[in-house]
């Protein structure tokens, strides 16, 4: 059994590695072509080809995480189909390799792929993506989610706040900050605008070049507006640098713990956390799709290939892997629009393909 595992694991791991390298090389080329459009622009002064290549290289772990279930499926199908065509798998079956033992052997290998996918998606990819964004912002001047920036909310004992951060600077400082203060009755009390801001160690923000406007409440007899300017202004808040970064950066690039903490912050302040909850459960379930892929590839070892038939079956497996990724992305948006349970939305693609893979295993392997 040890010899069998060494044979299968060595063949599958090598095939998956080669397929992954092929996909990464292709995506690296596409990313380089796209980044070359930013090279030499006035807004990105100093952003040249070496910096663009470093930026694209830092995006590789994210591509590995997104593509790894597909490459696992393609590599495993190729190995299983090749073993079947050369009759090596038939010899293994006559030597005592039953369907359930073969399934357990591949599931054990799939667990290794699961841990690898989780490690890349939860630790390597978020760190590399954050480094890449900071590198690019060093030349472009900021990191932003769009023209309106990022919006956050916070409840405090004497009122609540709506906070808008325009962008993040390369040194992790904030730019173009607006803080809307409301009392417990929902009336606007003040508006604080600042050009720049820093995160303080004592649960506060240190704002610079501040313009503060205070409004009278509707209960006041004489309505008037007070305006004042400050060089520096301290605003007490529980909104941390990680929360602002979570609002500015893409949620699929965040780690599981960061997503969970940001979800709790949104829920505690009455904001919709649906998108981040879906991404959190997707982070939980997505590595498990590697198990689904190895089960889906096992029936290919029990097929009888004619001359040239291996290519068509392998192509069918490739299309199945691509359809899984497409369904995963579609369910992400569909669940967000329809308001489905986040865990159900994230788990549904894996459940569908689990049923398909187990059905194929039962029909092709156990019955035939």
C-alpha positions in Angstrom: 0.0 0.0 0.0 2.9 2.3 0.7 4.2 1.7 -2.8 0.8 2.4 -4.3 0.5 5.7 -2.4 4.0 6.7 -3.5 3.1 6.0 -7.1 -0.2 7.8 -7.2 0.8 10.7 -5.0 4.0 11.3 -7.0 2.2 11.2 -10.3 -0.7 13.4 -9.2 1.4 16.0 -7.4 3.7 16.3 -10.4 0.9 16.7 -12.8 -0.9 19.2 -10.6 2.3 21.2 -10.2 2.9 21.3 -14.0 -0.7 22.3 -14.7 -0.5 25.0 -12.1 2.7 26.4 -13.5 1.1 26.5 -16.9 -1.9 28.4 -15.7 0.2 30.8 -13.7 2.5 31.5 -16.6 -0.5 32.3 -18.7 -2.1 34.6 -16.1 1.3 36.2 -15.4 1.6 37.2 -19.1 -2.0 38.6 -19.2 -1.3 40.6 -16.0 2.0 42.0 -17.4 0.3 43.1 -20.6 -2.4 44.9 -18.5 0.1 46.5 -16.1 2.2 47.8 -19.0 -0.6 50.3 -19.6 0.1 51.9 -16.2 3.9 52.2 -16.9 5.0 55.7 -17.6 1.8 57.5 -16.8 2.0 60.9 -15.2 -0.1 59.8 -12.2 2.2 56.8 -11.8 5.5 58.6 -12.1 8.3 56.3 -11.4 6.2 53.2 -11.9 8.3 51.4 -14.5 8.7 47.9 -15.9 10.7 46.5 -12.9 8.0 47.7 -10.4 5.3 46.4 -12.7 6.9 42.9 -12.8 7.2 42.9 -9.0 3.6 43.9 -8.6 2.4 41.1 -11.0 4.7 38.6 -9.2 3.0 39.5 -5.9 -0.4 38.7 -7.4 0.7 35.1 -8.2 -0.4 33.6 -4.8 -4.0 35.0 -5.4 -4.1 33.3 -8.8 -2.8 30.1 -7.3 -5.6 30.1 -4.7 -8.3 30.8 -7.2 -7.1 28.3 -9.8 -5.8 25.4 -7.6 -9.1 23.4 -7.5 -9.1 23.5 -11.3 -5.5 22.4 -11.6 -6.1 19.6 -9.1 -9.0 18.4 -11.2 -7.0 18.6 -14.5 -3.9 17.0 -13.0 -5.7 14.2 -11.3 -7.9 13.4 -14.4 -4.8 13.3 -16.6 -3.0 10.9 -14.3 -6.1 8.7 -13.8 -6.8 8.6 -17.5 -3.2 7.8 -18.4 -3.1 5.0 -15.9 -6.3 3.6 -17.3 -5.1 3.8 -20.9 -1.8 2.1 -20.2 -3.6 -0.6 -18.2 -1.6 0.2 -15.1 -4.7 0.9 -13.1 -6.2 -2.4 -14.2 -3.1 -4.1 -12.9 -3.5 -2.2 -9.6 -7.2 -3.4 -9.4 -6.3 -7.0 -9.9 -3.6 -6.6 -7.2 -6.3 -5.7 -4.6 -7.0 -2.0 -5.2 -10.8 -1.8 -4.7 -12.9 1.2 -5.4 -13.2 2.2 -1.7 -9.5 1.9 -1.1 -8.8 4.0 -4.2 -11.3 6.6 -3.0 -9.7 6.7 0.5 -6.2 7.0 -1.0 -7.2 10.0 -3.2 -9.2 11.6 -0.4 -6.0 11.5 1.8 -4.1 13.2 -1.0 -7.0 15.7 -1.4 -6.7 16.6 2.3 -3.1 17.7 1.6 -4.4 19.9 -1.2 -7.0 21.3 1.1 -4.4 22.4 3.7 -2.2 23.9 1.0 -5.2 25.9 -0.5 -6.2 27.1 3.0 -2.6 28.2 3.8 -2.2 30.1 0.5 -5.6 31.7 0.6 -5.5 32.7 4.3 -1.9 33.7 4.8 0.2 34.0 1.7 -2.3 35.6 -0.7 -3.6 38.3 1.6 -0.1 39.4 2.6 1.2 39.4 -0.9 -1.8 41.3 -2.2 -1.5 43.9 0.5 2.2 44.3 -0.3 1.4 44.6 -4.0 -1.2 47.3 -3.3 1.1 49.3 -1.1 3.9 49.0 -3.7 1.6 50.4 -6.4 0.2 53.1 -4.2 3.8 54.3 -3.5 3.8 55.5 -7.1 0.1 56.3 -7.7 -0.2 58.0 -4.3 -3.2 56.1 -2.8 -5.3 53.0 -2.4 -9.0 53.5 -2.9 -12.1 51.5 -3.7 -13.5 54.1 -6.1 -14.6 57.7 -6.4 -16.6 57.6 -3.1 -14.0 55.8 -1.0 -14.9 53.5 1.9 -17.8 54.0 4.3 -17.9 52.8 7.9 -20.3 53.2 10.8 -19.8 53.2 14.6 -22.2 53.4 17.5 -21.2 55.2 20.7 -23.0 55.9 23.9 -23.9 59.5 23.0 -24.6 59.0 19.3 -23.4 57.3 16.2 -21.1 58.2 13.3 -20.9 57.6 9.6 -17.3 57.8 8.5 -16.0 58.2 4.9 -12.3 57.5 4.1 -11.4 58.6 0.6 -8.2 56.5 0.3 -5.2 55.0 2.1 -1.7 56.4 1.6 1.4 54.1 1.2 2.4 54.9 4.8 -1.0 53.5 6.0 -2.3 57.0 6.7 -5.8 58.1 5.6 -6.8 60.8 3.2 -9.9 62.9 2.6 -11.8 61.9 5.8 -15.3 62.9 6.5 -17.0 62.1 9.9 -20.8 62.7 10.2 -22.0 62.7 13.8 -25.7 62.0 14.6 -27.4 62.0 18.0 -29.5 59.2 19.3 -32.6 60.8 17.7 -31.0 60.6 14.2 -30.3 64.3 13.8 -27.0 65.5 12.3 -24.9 67.1 15.0 -21.6 67.8 13.3 -19.5 67.3 10.2 -15.7 66.9 10.6 -13.5 67.0 7.5 -9.8 66.3 7.4 -7.2 66.2 4.7 -5.2 63.5 6.4 -5.4 61.2 9.5 -3.3 58.8 11.4 -4.3 55.8 13.6 -3.4 56.5 17.2 -2.5 53.8 19.8 -5.1 54.9 22.3 -8.3 54.0 20.3 -8.4 57.3 18.5 -7.6 59.0 15.2 -5.2 62.0 15.0 -6.6 64.2 12.2 -4.7 67.0 10.5 -5.9 70.2 8.7 -9.4 69.8 10.1 -12.6 71.8 9.4 -15.4 71.1 11.9 -19.0 72.2 11.4 -21.5 71.9 14.2 -25.3 72.1 13.6 -28.1 73.0 16.1 -30.5 70.2 16.8 -34.2 70.7 15.7 -35.1 71.3 19.4 -32.9 74.5 19.5 -34.8 77.8 19.5 -32.3 79.7 17.4 -30.8 77.7 14.6 -27.2 78.5 13.6 -24.1 76.8 12.3 -20.7 77.0 13.9 -17.5 76.4 11.9 -14.0 76.0 13.2 -10.6 75.0 11.9 -8.0 73.0 13.7 -4.4 72.0 12.8 -4.9 68.8 14.7 -8.0 67.1 16.1 -8.3 63.9 18.2 -11.3 61.8 17.5 -12.0 58.8 19.9 -13.1 55.7 18.0 -12.9 51.9 18.0 -12.4 51.8 14.2 -9.0 50.3 13.8 -6.5 50.3 10.9 -7.5 46.7 10.0 -11.2 47.7 9.7 -10.4 50.6 7.4 -8.1 48.4 5.3 -10.9 45.8 5.2 -13.3 48.4 3.8 -10.8 49.6 1.2 -9.3 46.3 0.1 -11.3 43.7 -1.8 -13.0 41.2 0.6 -11.9 38.1 -1.3 -8.3 39.2 -0.6 -8.8 39.2 3.2 -7.9 36.4 5.6 -10.6 34.4 7.5 -9.9 36.1 10.9 -9.9 39.6 9.4 -13.2 38.9 7.6 -14.8 37.5 10.8 -13.7 40.6 12.8 -15.0 43.0 10.2 -18.3 41.1 10.0 -18.8 41.5 13.7 -18.0 45.2 13.5 -20.6 45.7 10.7 -23.2 43.7 12.5 -22.6 45.6 15.8 -23.1 48.9 14.0 -26.2 48.0 12.1 -24.6 47.7 8.7 -25.2 44.9 6.1 -22.5 42.3 6.3 -24.0 40.0 3.7 -21.1 40.4 1.2 -18.5 39.8 3.8 -20.3 36.9 5.4 -20.5 35.2 2.0 -16.8 35.7 1.5 -16.1 34.4 5.0 -18.0 31.1 4.4 -16.5 30.9 0.9 -13.0 31.1 2.6 -14.2 28.2 4.8 -15.6 25.9 2.1 -13.5 26.8 -1.0 -10.4 24.7 0.1 -12.7 21.7 0.5 -13.5 21.8 -3.2 -10.1 20.1 -3.7 -11.7 17.0 -2.2 -14.6 17.2 -4.6 -12.2 17.5 -7.5 -10.2 14.3 -6.7 -13.4 12.4 -6.2 -14.7 13.7 -9.6 -11.4 12.6 -11.2 -11.4 9.0 -9.9 -14.1 7.5 -12.3 -11.7 8.4 -15.2 -9.5 5.6 -14.0 -12.3 3.1 -14.7 -13.1 4.2 -18.2 -11.9 2.2 -21.3 -10.1 4.5 -23.6 -9.7 4.0 -27.3 -7.1 5.7 -29.4 -7.5 9.4 -29.0 -10.3 9.1 -26.4 -8.2 10.3 -23.5 -8.1 13.8 -24.9 -11.9 14.2 -25.1 -12.4 12.9 -21.6 -9.7 15.2 -20.2 -11.2 18.1 -22.0 -14.6 17.3 -20.4 -12.9 17.3 -17.0 -11.4 20.7 -17.7 -14.8 22.1 -18.7 -16.2 20.7 -15.5 -13.6 22.5 -13.4 -14.1 25.8 -15.2 -17.9 25.4 -14.8 -17.3 24.9 -11.0 -15.4 28.2 -10.8 -18.1 30.0 -12.8 -20.9 28.6 -10.7 -18.9 29.6 -7.5 -18.7 33.2 -8.7 -22.3 33.4 -9.9 -23.6 32.0 -6.7 -21.6 34.6 -4.8 -23.4 37.5 -6.6 -26.8 35.7 -6.7 -26.8 34.9 -3.0 -25.9 38.5 -2.2 -28.8 39.8 -4.4 -31.4 37.3 -3.2 -30.4 37.5 0.5 -29.7 33.8 0.9 -28.0 32.4 3.9 -24.3 33.1 3.5 -23.2 29.6 4.5 -25.6 28.1 2.1 -24.6 30.4 -0.7 -20.9 29.5 -0.2 -21.5 25.8 0.2 -24.0 25.2 -2.6 -21.5 24.9 -5.5 -19.4 22.4 -3.6 -22.6 20.4 -2.6 -23.8 20.3 -6.2 -20.4 19.0 -7.5 -20.1 16.6 -4.6 -23.4 15.0 -5.6 -22.2 14.9 -9.2 -18.9 13.3 -8.3 -20.4 10.7 -5.9 -23.0 9.9 -8.5 -20.4 9.3 -11.2 -18.4 7.3 -8.7 -21.4 5.1 -7.9 -22.4 4.6 -11.5 -19.1 4.2 -13.2 -17.1 2.5 -10.5 -19.5 0.5 -8.2 -22.2 -0.5 -10.8 -20.0 -1.0 -13.9 
